[in-house]
Amino acid sequence: MALRIEATLFGPDTQQYAAQGQARITIEQIAERAALLESIGFDGVTTAEAGHDAFLPIMAAAASTKRITMGTNVAVSFPRSPMVTAQMSWDLQHFSGGRFNLGLGTQVKGHNERRYSTAWPSAPGPRMREYFLCLRAIFATFQNPSKPTWFEGEHYRFTLMPPFFNPGPIDHPHVPLYVAAVNPYMARLSGEICDGLRLHPIATFRYTRDVILPAIELGAAKAGRTLDHFDFVGAPFMALGKDEKEVVQAKEKLRRQISFYGSTRSYHGVFAHHGWDDVGAQLHRLSVEGKWAEMPKLITDEMLEEWAIIATLEGLADAIRAKADGLYRTVTLVLVDEARRDPDRMREAVKRLHAN
């Protein structure tokens, strides 16, 4: 099956997962990376909200490319009102010529309250449902100012749009909506009302098949929708190298990344699905104690095999197909550094993944 292939423009790196800060990036670097990834043949690029705003870099990427799509993977929803998110998304959709897609996630309660200074009044799922419905109403009103579409829910309300504040119609008014998911509720929500789902990499391949896919199907059935055009986006963890020695080194770095995410209790359903409950609890305890350096040793080789694409760069396409074929429609790869070092090899890998 032909896969659609995205790459990250930039995102969390090994230093961040080891609590050692992160590298800086410039507008020129963003533009250069986007143009390079487009020239290699990637179908899209994504930006993360991991210490930087997820929306701003898309302007630079849009200006330096002609074909590829650009999406937030993901922006955090609740600290931004639906109107704030809608205005940014509408402008990006217009400036990119219809190539923008909006990926949103809730983040967890502690980060909303203590990092974003945002209230957490109730369970996130029902609020996220209303958030998307409110966005749709705002987009419809932007596109048809003379006949506004209002939304009134329990958590969000949109009932005012004076002409002065309406940006007006654009050529590509459909902004595809994606929700970040690792638990069944959000997966059902995606199947019911979204254009796609951006799967958190903490979801193993087995958990995805056993839990996430059935939930998406349940949501679609509830809404009477088919999934013919639904974009299921996987972003698997990867341990890559030019040879086996580098692959071993990459596996050690990957343990840091997985242990960082595994310390979040919201993701422990994945651990429970595999019978790793005690590991999840230990990771959380160590993170609370600030013992980040002790966490990676809890991630075994068996766990890496369940989570990750582990391969040399030469065998990358085959390794992805072995685990992702028939599962995802789109795969997001964290390969910008490899693409810059060896664009020809990346071009060949993308070409093979595009093939039926």
C-alpha positions as CSV (number, residue, x, y, z in Angstrom):
1,M,0.0,0.0,0.0
2,A,1.3,3.5,-0.9
3,L,1.9,5.5,2.2
4,R,1.7,9.2,2.6
5,I,5.0,10.5,4.2
6,E,5.5,13.5,6.4
7,A,8.5,14.8,8.2
8,T,9.0,17.0,11.2
9,L,10.4,20.5,10.5
10,F,11.8,20.5,14.0
11,G,10.8,19.0,17.3
12,P,11.9,17.5,20.6
13,D,15.5,16.2,20.4
14,T,17.6,14.0,22.6
15,Q,18.8,17.0,24.7
16,Q,15.2,17.9,25.6
17,Y,14.3,14.4,26.7
18,A,17.4,14.3,28.9
19,A,16.4,17.6,30.5
20,Q,19.4,19.4,28.9
21,G,17.6,22.2,27.1
22,Q,17.1,22.4,23.4
23,A,18.7,23.8,20.3
24,R,17.7,27.2,18.8
25,I,16.2,27.5,15.3
26,T,16.0,30.4,12.9
27,I,13.4,31.5,10.3
28,E,16.0,30.8,7.6
29,Q,16.6,27.3,8.9
30,I,12.9,26.6,8.9
31,A,12.5,27.8,5.3
32,E,15.6,25.8,4.2
33,R,14.4,22.6,5.9
34,A,10.9,22.9,4.4
35,A,12.3,23.4,0.9
36,L,14.7,20.5,1.3
37,L,12.0,18.1,2.5
38,E,9.7,19.1,-0.4
39,S,12.5,18.5,-2.9
40,I,13.1,15.1,-1.4
41,G,9.5,14.1,-2.0
42,F,7.9,14.3,1.4
43,D,4.1,14.9,1.2
44,G,4.0,17.1,4.2
45,V,5.8,18.7,7.2
46,T,4.7,19.1,10.8
47,T,5.5,21.4,13.7
48,A,5.3,20.6,17.4
49,E,4.4,22.7,20.4
50,A,7.4,21.5,22.4
51,G,9.0,24.7,23.7
52,H,8.1,26.7,20.6
53,D,4.8,27.9,19.1
54,A,3.4,25.4,16.6
55,F,1.8,27.9,14.3
56,L,4.5,30.5,13.6
57,P,7.0,28.3,11.7
58,I,4.3,27.3,9.2
59,M,4.4,30.8,7.7
60,A,8.1,30.4,6.8
61,A,7.4,26.9,5.5
62,A,4.5,28.1,3.4
63,A,6.6,30.8,1.8
64,S,9.4,28.5,0.8
65,T,7.4,25.6,-0.6
66,K,4.7,25.0,-3.3
67,R,3.4,21.5,-2.8
68,I,3.7,20.0,0.6
69,T,1.1,20.2,3.3
70,M,1.8,21.8,6.7
71,G,0.2,20.8,10.0
72,T,0.5,21.3,13.7
73,N,1.5,18.0,15.3
74,V,0.1,19.2,17.7
75,A,-0.9,22.5,19.1
76,V,-2.4,22.6,22.6
77,S,-6.1,23.5,22.4
78,F,-7.4,24.6,25.8
79,P,-5.0,27.5,26.5
80,R,-6.3,29.1,23.2
81,S,-9.9,29.9,22.7
82,P,-11.6,28.5,19.6
83,M,-11.6,32.0,18.1
84,V,-7.9,32.5,18.6
85,T,-7.2,29.1,17.0
86,A,-9.6,29.7,14.2
87,Q,-8.1,33.0,13.2
88,M,-4.6,31.6,13.1
89,S,-5.7,28.5,11.1
90,W,-7.8,30.6,8.7
91,D,-4.8,32.8,7.9
92,L,-2.4,29.9,7.5
93,Q,-4.9,28.1,5.2
94,H,-5.1,31.3,3.1
95,F,-1.4,32.1,3.0
96,S,-0.5,28.5,2.2
97,G,-3.0,28.2,-0.6
98,G,-5.0,25.5,1.1
99,R,-2.1,23.4,2.4
100,F,-2.7,23.7,6.1
101,N,-4.2,21.2,8.5
102,L,-4.9,21.7,12.2
103,G,-3.8,19.1,14.7
104,L,-4.9,19.7,18.3
105,G,-4.3,18.0,21.6
106,T,-5.5,18.6,25.1
107,Q,-2.2,18.1,27.1
108,V,-2.7,16.8,30.6
109,K,-4.3,18.6,33.6
110,G,-1.0,19.5,35.3
111,H,0.4,21.2,32.3
112,N,-2.8,23.1,31.6
113,E,-3.0,24.4,35.1
114,R,0.6,24.9,36.1
115,R,2.4,25.6,32.8
116,Y,-0.3,27.3,30.7
117,S,-2.3,28.9,33.6
118,T,-5.4,27.4,32.1
119,A,-8.4,26.1,34.1
120,W,-9.3,22.4,34.0
121,P,-12.9,22.5,35.0
122,S,-14.0,19.0,33.7
123,A,-13.0,16.0,31.7
124,P,-11.2,16.9,28.5
125,G,-13.1,14.7,26.1
126,P,-16.5,16.5,26.0
127,R,-14.7,19.9,25.9
128,M,-12.6,18.8,23.0
129,R,-15.7,17.7,21.1
130,E,-17.3,21.1,21.6
131,Y,-14.0,22.8,20.7
132,F,-14.0,21.2,17.2
133,L,-17.7,21.9,16.7
134,C,-17.2,25.5,17.6
135,L,-14.2,25.7,15.2
136,R,-16.4,24.4,12.4
137,A,-19.0,27.1,13.2
138,I,-16.4,29.8,13.2
139,F,-14.9,28.7,9.9
140,A,-18.4,28.5,8.3
141,T,-19.1,32.1,9.5
142,F,-15.8,33.3,8.1
143,Q,-16.6,31.9,4.7
144,N,-20.2,33.1,4.7
145,P,-20.4,36.3,6.7
146,S,-24.0,37.1,5.6
147,K,-25.3,33.9,7.2
148,P,-23.3,33.2,10.4
149,T,-23.3,29.8,12.0
150,W,-23.5,30.1,15.7
151,F,-22.5,27.5,18.3
152,E,-23.7,27.3,21.9
153,G,-22.5,24.5,24.1
154,E,-21.8,23.7,27.7
155,H,-18.1,24.8,27.5
156,Y,-17.9,27.1,24.5
157,R,-20.1,29.7,22.9
158,F,-19.8,31.6,19.6
159,T,-22.7,34.0,19.0
160,L,-21.0,37.3,17.9
161,M,-19.1,38.2,14.7
162,P,-19.4,41.8,13.6
163,P,-18.3,42.4,10.0
164,F,-15.3,44.4,11.1
165,F,-13.7,41.3,12.8
166,N,-14.7,38.7,10.1
167,P,-11.6,37.9,7.9
168,G,-14.0,36.9,5.1
169,P,-14.0,34.1,2.6
170,I,-10.9,32.3,1.2
171,D,-10.3,30.0,-1.7
172,H,-9.8,26.9,0.4
173,P,-12.2,27.2,3.3
174,H,-12.0,23.6,4.5
175,V,-9.4,23.4,7.3
176,P,-8.8,19.6,8.0
177,L,-9.1,18.9,11.7
178,Y,-7.0,16.3,13.4
179,V,-7.1,15.3,17.1
180,A,-4.1,13.8,19.0
181,A,-5.1,10.6,20.5
182,V,-3.7,7.7,22.5
183,N,-6.9,6.8,24.5
184,P,-10.2,5.3,23.1
185,Y,-12.4,8.4,23.8
186,M,-10.3,10.7,21.5
187,A,-10.0,8.0,18.9
188,R,-13.8,7.6,18.8
189,L,-14.1,11.4,18.6
190,S,-11.8,11.4,15.6
191,G,-13.9,8.9,13.8
192,E,-17.0,10.8,14.5
193,I,-16.2,14.4,13.7
194,C,-12.6,14.8,12.5
195,D,-10.7,14.5,9.2
196,G,-8.0,12.5,10.8
197,L,-6.2,11.3,13.9
198,R,-2.6,12.0,14.9
199,L,-1.5,9.1,16.9
200,H,0.9,9.7,19.8
201,P,4.1,7.6,19.3
202,I,3.6,6.2,22.8
203,A,0.9,3.9,21.3
204,T,2.6,0.7,20.3
205,F,1.7,-1.1,17.1
206,R,-0.2,-3.8,19.0
207,Y,-2.1,-1.3,21.1
208,T,-3.0,0.7,17.9
209,R,-4.5,-2.4,16.3
210,D,-6.3,-3.7,19.4
211,V,-7.6,-0.4,20.9
212,I,-7.2,2.6,18.6
213,L,-8.5,1.3,15.3
214,P,-11.7,-0.3,16.7
215,A,-12.4,3.0,18.6
216,I,-12.1,5.0,15.4
217,E,-14.5,2.7,13.6
218,L,-17.0,3.0,16.5
219,G,-16.9,6.8,16.2
220,A,-17.4,6.7,12.5
221,A,-20.3,4.2,12.8
222,K,-22.0,6.4,15.4
223,A,-21.9,9.4,12.9
224,G,-22.8,7.3,9.9
225,R,-19.5,8.1,8.3
226,T,-17.2,6.0,6.2
227,L,-13.4,6.1,6.7
228,D,-12.6,6.2,3.0
229,H,-10.9,9.6,3.3
230,F,-10.0,9.5,7.0
231,D,-6.3,10.2,7.5
232,F,-4.8,8.0,10.2
233,V,-1.4,9.4,11.0
234,G,1.2,7.3,12.8
235,A,4.4,8.8,14.2
236,P,6.3,5.7,15.4
237,F,9.4,6.0,17.5
238,M,12.6,5.2,15.5
239,A,16.1,4.0,16.1
240,L,18.1,4.6,12.9
241,G,21.7,4.6,11.9
242,K,23.9,4.2,8.8
243,D,25.2,0.9,10.2
244,E,24.4,-1.5,13.1
245,K,26.7,0.3,15.5
246,E,24.8,3.6,15.0
247,V,21.5,1.7,15.4
248,V,22.6,0.5,18.8
249,Q,23.5,4.1,19.8
250,A,20.1,5.3,18.5
251,K,18.3,2.7,20.6
252,E,20.0,4.1,23.7
253,K,18.8,7.6,22.8
254,L,15.3,6.3,22.1
255,R,15.1,4.8,25.6
256,R,15.3,8.4,26.9
257,Q,12.5,9.5,24.7
258,I,10.1,6.7,25.5
259,S,10.8,6.9,29.3
260,F,10.0,10.6,29.2
261,Y,6.6,10.0,27.6
262,G,6.0,6.9,29.7
263,S,6.3,9.0,32.9
264,T,2.9,10.6,32.0
265,R,0.1,8.7,33.8
266,S,-2.4,9.5,31.0
267,Y,-0.4,7.2,28.7
268,H,-0.3,4.2,31.2
269,G,-3.2,2.5,29.4
270,V,-0.6,1.5,26.8
271,F,1.7,0.1,29.4
272,A,-1.3,-1.8,31.0
273,H,-2.2,-3.3,27.6
274,H,1.2,-5.0,27.5
275,G,1.3,-5.9,31.2
276,W,3.9,-3.2,32.0
277,D,1.9,-1.4,34.7
278,D,4.8,-1.4,37.2
279,V,7.2,0.2,34.7
280,G,4.8,3.1,34.1
281,A,4.4,3.6,37.8
282,Q,8.2,3.6,38.3
283,L,8.7,6.1,35.5
284,H,6.2,8.5,36.9
285,R,7.8,8.3,40.4
286,L,11.3,8.9,39.0
287,S,10.1,11.9,37.0
288,V,8.4,13.5,40.1
289,E,11.7,13.0,41.9
290,G,13.6,14.6,39.0
291,K,15.6,11.5,38.4
292,W,15.4,11.7,34.6
293,A,18.8,10.0,34.0
294,E,17.6,6.8,35.8
295,M,14.5,6.4,33.7
296,P,15.8,5.0,30.4
297,K,17.2,1.8,31.9
298,L,13.6,0.7,32.6
299,I,12.9,0.5,28.8
300,T,13.9,-3.0,27.7
301,D,14.8,-4.2,24.2
302,E,11.5,-6.1,24.1
303,M,9.6,-2.8,24.7
304,L,11.6,-1.1,22.0
305,E,10.5,-3.7,19.5
306,E,6.9,-3.1,20.4
307,W,7.2,0.6,20.0
308,A,9.8,1.4,17.4
309,I,11.1,1.2,13.8
310,I,14.6,-0.1,14.4
311,A,16.7,-0.2,11.2
312,T,19.7,1.1,9.3
313,L,18.9,3.9,6.9
314,E,19.3,1.5,4.0
315,G,16.6,-0.8,5.4
316,L,14.3,2.0,6.6
317,A,11.5,1.6,4.0
318,D,11.3,-2.1,4.5
319,A,11.2,-1.7,8.3
320,I,8.4,0.8,8.1
321,R,6.4,-1.4,5.7
322,A,6.8,-4.4,8.0
323,K,5.1,-2.7,10.9
324,A,3.0,0.1,9.4
325,D,1.6,-1.3,6.1
326,G,-2.2,-1.6,6.3
327,L,-2.2,0.3,9.6
328,Y,-1.6,4.0,8.8
329,R,-2.5,6.1,5.8
330,T,0.2,8.7,6.7
331,V,3.5,8.2,8.5
332,T,5.3,11.1,10.2
333,L,9.1,10.6,10.4
334,V,11.5,12.5,12.5
335,L,14.2,12.6,9.8
336,V,15.1,16.2,9.1
337,D,18.8,15.6,10.2
338,E,19.1,12.5,8.1
339,A,17.5,14.3,5.2
340,R,20.1,17.1,5.5
341,R,23.0,14.7,5.7
342,D,22.0,12.3,3.0
343,P,19.1,13.7,0.8
344,D,19.6,11.1,-1.9
345,R,19.1,8.2,0.5
346,M,16.0,9.8,2.0
347,R,14.7,10.5,-1.5
348,E,15.0,6.8,-2.3
349,A,13.3,5.7,1.0
350,V,10.4,8.1,0.4
351,K,10.0,6.8,-3.2
352,R,9.8,3.2,-2.0
353,L,7.2,4.1,0.6
354,H,5.1,5.8,-2.0
355,A,5.1,2.7,-4.2
356,N,2.1,0.4,-4.0
